[in-house]
Structure formats: structure tokens, C-alpha cells
Amino acid sequence: MKVCVVGLGKVGLPIASYLKRFHRVTGYDTNEFLISALISGNNPLPTAPQLDRSDIEFVSALPKNVLYDVAYVIVPTPQDG
């Protein structure tokens, strides 16, 4: 199954990491610094699991001709304080 995780923050990245065990996963985020770091094997998010960069395809632009079976869309959650 082809899965896309949209939003690779502290929630989306662990979800992508878990799903990679069972499916082909594409991780999408508009933060190009984050995508570049993840592609190079660096994880700038201290709370997220370390990843083998070959397991997940990280992109900052989704191709228009690719269809996914499932998409998880993770949006920012406001925090008080």
C-alpha cells in the first residue's frame, strides 16, 4: 500500500516511522530545511525517532501524477502558554 504522511512534525514523523514497517511511505512537509535534514539522515526533531532514510521517501513537493492509497494529514495544534 502507498501511504503519504503530510506534516512531518512531532506527530507526523513518528506516524511515518511506524507505517514504514508495513507500507511504502512518502513523507511530505513544506519545510524544506526539515526535508533536507531528513534526506541527509539528520533528525532535527529531538522527540522523533531516528530514521533510516532509505525507508521513507521525503519530499517538499508532491508529484501531481502519483496516487496514494491512504493519506494522513497532520496539522499544527495550537498550544496555550
N, C-alpha and C positions, 0 to 999 in steps of 0.2 A: 504494500500500500504506500502511496506517496502522500506524505504529510507535510504541511507548511505551518511553521510557528511564526506568527507575526508579532514582533515585540520581544526582544531578547534581553530584558532586564532581569531583575532578581527573581521574577516568577517564570518568565518565558524560557530562559536558558535552562533551568532545571527540568522544565517540561520537555524541551527538545532533547536534553541529555537522556531522560528516561525513555522517550519514544524511539530513540535511535536503536535501542535494543531489539525492536520488533519491526521497524519500518524504515523506509528511505525518507530522511528528514531534510528539509530545507529550512534554514533559519533566516528570517528577514528582519531587518531593522533599518531605519532611516539614518541612524548614527553611523556615519562612515568610519569614524575613529574606532568605534566598537567592533565593526565588521572587520576592519584591517587587523586589529589586535587579535581577534578570534581566528582569522585565517592564518596568521603567523604563529599561532599556538599560545598566545598570551591571553590570559583571562583577567581583564581589568575589574571584574566584579568579585570582591572578596567573599561574598556569601554563596556564589555559584560554584558548582562542581568543576573540577578540572576536566577538560575535554580532549579527546584525541581528534585533532582537526580533520582527519580523514573520514570520520563518522558522520559529520553533518556538513552539508553544503551551506556556507554562509554567504548571503547576498544583501546588497543595499538597494537593489532594483529587481523587481520580479519580472521575469520574461513574460511577455503577453501571450505566447503560444504554448505555455505549459499549464496543464490542468492537474489539480491536486484532488485526491480522494477526500481528504479532510483538511480543514484549516482551523487552527486555534489562533484567535486574535486576543492578545493580551494588551490591555490599555492601562495607562498610568492611573493609579489610585491616589486621590488627594489624602494628605496626612495632616492632622492637626498638630500645631506646635512647631 
